[in-house]
């Protein structure tokens, strides 16, 4: 299970939290979250930022395209208050 919490500021990712029931390290998750902070919330930018920090099995069973799609889904389902 992979859960992504996302907050946007305009067209940029202000903050992202990746959590769930998966195998990774806190350092790797922090690296991913920090790479996405203030990145454009567009698919190409998200994929590019993830590719810059990604290494094999950073999140076991997940790859850059899968994580990109999950982030975009979180963006689409974002609740605006």
CNS distance restraints for C-alpha pairs under 8 A (distance, minus, plus):
assign (resid   1 and name CA) (resid  20 and name CA) 5.33 0.50 0.50
assign (resid   1 and name CA) (resid  21 and name CA) 4.98 0.50 0.50
assign (resid   1 and name CA) (resid  22 and name CA) 6.42 0.50 0.50
assign (resid   2 and name CA) (resid  18 and name CA) 7.28 0.50 0.50
assign (resid   2 and name CA) (resid  19 and name CA) 6.11 0.50 0.50
assign (resid   2 and name CA) (resid  20 and name CA) 4.62 0.50 0.50
assign (resid   2 and name CA) (resid  21 and name CA) 6.43 0.50 0.50
assign (resid   2 and name CA) (resid  22 and name CA) 6.99 0.50 0.50
assign (resid   3 and name CA) (resid  18 and name CA) 5.89 0.50 0.50
assign (resid   3 and name CA) (resid  19 and name CA) 5.11 0.50 0.50
assign (resid   3 and name CA) (resid  20 and name CA) 5.25 0.50 0.50
assign (resid   4 and name CA) (resid  16 and name CA) 6.93 0.50 0.50
assign (resid   4 and name CA) (resid  17 and name CA) 5.67 0.50 0.50
assign (resid   4 and name CA) (resid  18 and name CA) 4.70 0.50 0.50
assign (resid   4 and name CA) (resid  19 and name CA) 6.34 0.50 0.50
assign (resid   4 and name CA) (resid  70 and name CA) 7.29 0.50 0.50
assign (resid   4 and name CA) (resid  71 and name CA) 6.55 0.50 0.50
assign (resid   4 and name CA) (resid  74 and name CA) 6.21 0.50 0.50
assign (resid   5 and name CA) (resid  16 and name CA) 5.59 0.50 0.50
assign (resid   5 and name CA) (resid  17 and name CA) 5.04 0.50 0.50
assign (resid   5 and name CA) (resid  18 and name CA) 6.59 0.50 0.50
assign (resid   5 and name CA) (resid  74 and name CA) 6.63 0.50 0.50
assign (resid   6 and name CA) (resid  13 and name CA) 7.10 0.50 0.50
assign (resid   6 and name CA) (resid  14 and name CA) 7.71 0.50 0.50
assign (resid   6 and name CA) (resid  15 and name CA) 5.85 0.50 0.50
assign (resid   6 and name CA) (resid  16 and name CA) 4.54 0.50 0.50
assign (resid   6 and name CA) (resid  17 and name CA) 6.55 0.50 0.50
assign (resid   6 and name CA) (resid  71 and name CA) 7.75 0.50 0.50
assign (resid   6 and name CA) (resid  74 and name CA) 6.44 0.50 0.50
assign (resid   6 and name CA) (resid  75 and name CA) 6.56 0.50 0.50
assign (resid   6 and name CA) (resid  78 and name CA) 7.20 0.50 0.50
assign (resid   7 and name CA) (resid  13 and name CA) 6.14 0.50 0.50
assign (resid   7 and name CA) (resid  14 and name CA) 5.54 0.50 0.50
assign (resid   7 and name CA) (resid  15 and name CA) 5.25 0.50 0.50
assign (resid   7 and name CA) (resid  16 and name CA) 6.48 0.50 0.50
assign (resid   7 and name CA) (resid  78 and name CA) 7.76 0.50 0.50
assign (resid   8 and name CA) (resid  12 and name CA) 5.60 0.50 0.50
assign (resid   8 and name CA) (resid  13 and name CA) 4.63 0.50 0.50
assign (resid   8 and name CA) (resid  14 and name CA) 4.99 0.50 0.50
assign (resid   8 and name CA) (resid  15 and name CA) 6.98 0.50 0.50
assign (resid   8 and name CA) (resid  41 and name CA) 7.84 0.50 0.50
assign (resid   9 and name CA) (resid  13 and name CA) 6.30 0.50 0.50
assign (resid   9 and name CA) (resid  14 and name CA) 5.61 0.50 0.50
assign (resid  11 and name CA) (resid  40 and name CA) 5.90 0.50 0.50
assign (resid  11 and name CA) (resid  41 and name CA) 5.70 0.50 0.50
assign (resid  11 and name CA) (resid  42 and name CA) 7.80 0.50 0.50
assign (resid  12 and name CA) (resid  38 and name CA) 5.33 0.50 0.50
assign (resid  12 and name CA) (resid  39 and name CA) 5.44 0.50 0.50
assign (resid  12 and name CA) (resid  40 and name CA) 4.37 0.50 0.50
assign (resid  12 and name CA) (resid  41 and name CA) 5.09 0.50 0.50
assign (resid  13 and name CA) (resid  36 and name CA) 6.71 0.50 0.50
assign (resid  13 and name CA) (resid  37 and name CA) 5.66 0.50 0.50
assign (resid  13 and name CA) (resid  38 and name CA) 4.92 0.50 0.50
assign (resid  13 and name CA) (resid  39 and name CA) 5.55 0.50 0.50
assign (resid  13 and name CA) (resid  40 and name CA) 6.20 0.50 0.50
assign (resid  13 and name CA) (resid  41 and name CA) 5.61 0.50 0.50
assign (resid  14 and name CA) (resid  37 and name CA) 5.61 0.50 0.50
assign (resid  14 and name CA) (resid  38 and name CA) 5.20 0.50 0.50
assign (resid  14 and name CA) (resid  39 and name CA) 7.88 0.50 0.50
assign (resid  15 and name CA) (resid  33 and name CA) 7.63 0.50 0.50
assign (resid  15 and name CA) (resid  36 and name CA) 7.75 0.50 0.50
assign (resid  15 and name CA) (resid  37 and name CA) 5.59 0.50 0.50
assign (resid  15 and name CA) (resid  38 and name CA) 7.45 0.50 0.50
assign (resid  16 and name CA) (resid  33 and name CA) 5.80 0.50 0.50
assign (resid  16 and name CA) (resid  36 and name CA) 7.22 0.50 0.50
assign (resid  16 and name CA) (resid  37 and name CA) 6.95 0.50 0.50
assign (resid  17 and name CA) (resid  33 and name CA) 6.51 0.50 0.50
assign (resid  18 and name CA) (resid  29 and name CA) 6.87 0.50 0.50
assign (resid  18 and name CA) (resid  33 and name CA) 7.24 0.50 0.50
assign (resid  22 and name CA) (resid  59 and name CA) 6.99 0.50 0.50
assign (resid  22 and name CA) (resid  60 and name CA) 6.84 0.50 0.50
assign (resid  23 and name CA) (resid  59 and name CA) 5.90 0.50 0.50
assign (resid  23 and name CA) (resid  60 and name CA) 5.39 0.50 0.50
assign (resid  24 and name CA) (resid  28 and name CA) 6.69 0.50 0.50
assign (resid  24 and name CA) (resid  29 and name CA) 7.12 0.50 0.50
assign (resid  24 and name CA) (resid  57 and name CA) 7.89 0.50 0.50
assign (resid  24 and name CA) (resid  58 and name CA) 6.08 0.50 0.50
assign (resid  24 and name CA) (resid  59 and name CA) 4.91 0.50 0.50
assign (resid  24 and name CA) (resid  60 and name CA) 6.46 0.50 0.50
assign (resid  25 and name CA) (resid  29 and name CA) 6.35 0.50 0.50
assign (resid  25 and name CA) (resid  58 and name CA) 7.90 0.50 0.50
assign (resid  26 and name CA) (resid  30 and name CA) 6.04 0.50 0.50
assign (resid  27 and name CA) (resid  31 and name CA) 6.09 0.50 0.50
assign (resid  28 and name CA) (resid  32 and name CA) 6.32 0.50 0.50
assign (resid  28 and name CA) (resid  58 and name CA) 6.37 0.50 0.50
assign (resid  28 and name CA) (resid  59 and name CA) 7.96 0.50 0.50
assign (resid  29 and name CA) (resid  33 and name CA) 6.14 0.50 0.50
assign (resid  30 and name CA) (resid  34 and name CA) 5.94 0.50 0.50
assign (resid  31 and name CA) (resid  35 and name CA) 6.13 0.50 0.50
assign (resid  31 and name CA) (resid  53 and name CA) 7.12 0.50 0.50
assign (resid  32 and name CA) (resid  36 and name CA) 6.44 0.50 0.50
assign (resid  32 and name CA) (resid  50 and name CA) 6.60 0.50 0.50
assign (resid  32 and name CA) (resid  53 and name CA) 6.79 0.50 0.50
assign (resid  32 and name CA) (resid  54 and name CA) 7.78 0.50 0.50
assign (resid  33 and name CA) (resid  37 and name CA) 6.36 0.50 0.50
assign (resid  35 and name CA) (resid  39 and name CA) 7.62 0.50 0.50
assign (resid  35 and name CA) (resid  49 and name CA) 6.02 0.50 0.50
assign (resid  35 and name CA) (resid  50 and name CA) 7.00 0.50 0.50
assign (resid  35 and name CA) (resid  53 and name CA) 7.31 0.50 0.50
assign (resid  36 and name CA) (resid  46 and name CA) 6.85 0.50 0.50
assign (resid  36 and name CA) (resid  49 and name CA) 6.32 0.50 0.50
assign (resid  36 and name CA) (resid  50 and name CA) 7.40 0.50 0.50
assign (resid  39 and name CA) (resid  45 and name CA) 6.82 0.50 0.50
assign (resid  39 and name CA) (resid  46 and name CA) 7.02 0.50 0.50
assign (resid  39 and name CA) (resid  49 and name CA) 7.59 0.50 0.50
assign (resid  40 and name CA) (resid  45 and name CA) 5.76 0.50 0.50
assign (resid  40 and name CA) (resid  46 and name CA) 6.93 0.50 0.50
assign (resid  41 and name CA) (resid  45 and name CA) 6.83 0.50 0.50
assign (resid  41 and name CA) (resid  46 and name CA) 6.43 0.50 0.50
assign (resid  41 and name CA) (resid  72 and name CA) 7.85 0.50 0.50
assign (resid  41 and name CA) (resid  75 and name CA) 7.96 0.50 0.50
assign (resid  42 and name CA) (resid  46 and name CA) 6.24 0.50 0.50
assign (resid  43 and name CA) (resid  47 and name CA) 6.15 0.50 0.50
assign (resid  43 and name CA) (resid  68 and name CA) 6.91 0.50 0.50
assign (resid  43 and name CA) (resid  72 and name CA) 7.05 0.50 0.50
assign (resid  44 and name CA) (resid  48 and name CA) 6.09 0.50 0.50
assign (resid  45 and name CA) (resid  49 and name CA) 6.09 0.50 0.50
assign (resid  46 and name CA) (resid  50 and name CA) 6.15 0.50 0.50
assign (resid  46 and name CA) (resid  68 and name CA) 6.30 0.50 0.50
assign (resid  47 and name CA) (resid  51 and name CA) 6.04 0.50 0.50
assign (resid  47 and name CA) (resid  64 and name CA) 6.54 0.50 0.50
assign (resid  47 and name CA) (resid  65 and name CA) 6.97 0.50 0.50
assign (resid  47 and name CA) (resid  68 and name CA) 5.86 0.50 0.50
assign (resid  48 and name CA) (resid  52 and name CA) 6.33 0.50 0.50
assign (resid  49 and name CA) (resid  53 and name CA) 7.00 0.50 0.50
assign (resid  50 and name CA) (resid  54 and name CA) 5.75 0.50 0.50
assign (resid  50 and name CA) (resid  64 and name CA) 6.38 0.50 0.50
assign (resid  50 and name CA) (resid  68 and name CA) 7.90 0.50 0.50
assign (resid  51 and name CA) (resid  64 and name CA) 6.67 0.50 0.50
assign (resid  54 and name CA) (resid  58 and name CA) 6.61 0.50 0.50
assign (resid  54 and name CA) (resid  64 and name CA) 7.41 0.50 0.50
assign (resid  56 and name CA) (resid  63 and name CA) 7.87 0.50 0.50
assign (resid  57 and name CA) (resid  61 and name CA) 6.61 0.50 0.50
assign (resid  57 and name CA) (resid  62 and name CA) 7.09 0.50 0.50
assign (resid  57 and name CA) (resid  63 and name CA) 7.70 0.50 0.50
assign (resid  58 and name CA) (resid  62 and name CA) 7.82 0.50 0.50
assign (resid  59 and name CA) (resid  63 and name CA) 7.57 0.50 0.50
assign (resid  62 and name CA) (resid  66 and name CA) 6.16 0.50 0.50
assign (resid  62 and name CA) (resid  67 and name CA) 6.65 0.50 0.50
assign (resid  63 and name CA) (resid  67 and name CA) 6.24 0.50 0.50
assign (resid  64 and name CA) (resid  68 and name CA) 5.95 0.50 0.50
assign (resid  65 and name CA) (resid  69 and name CA) 6.18 0.50 0.50
assign (resid  66 and name CA) (resid  70 and name CA) 6.26 0.50 0.50
assign (resid  67 and name CA) (resid  71 and name CA) 6.18 0.50 0.50
assign (resid  68 and name CA) (resid  72 and name CA) 6.24 0.50 0.50
assign (resid  69 and name CA) (resid  73 and name CA) 6.11 0.50 0.50
assign (resid  70 and name CA) (resid  74 and name CA) 6.26 0.50 0.50
assign (resid  71 and name CA) (resid  75 and name CA) 6.23 0.50 0.50
assign (resid  72 and name CA) (resid  76 and name CA) 6.23 0.50 0.50
assign (resid  73 and name CA) (resid  77 and name CA) 6.16 0.50 0.50
assign (resid  74 and name CA) (resid  78 and name CA) 5.91 0.50 0.50
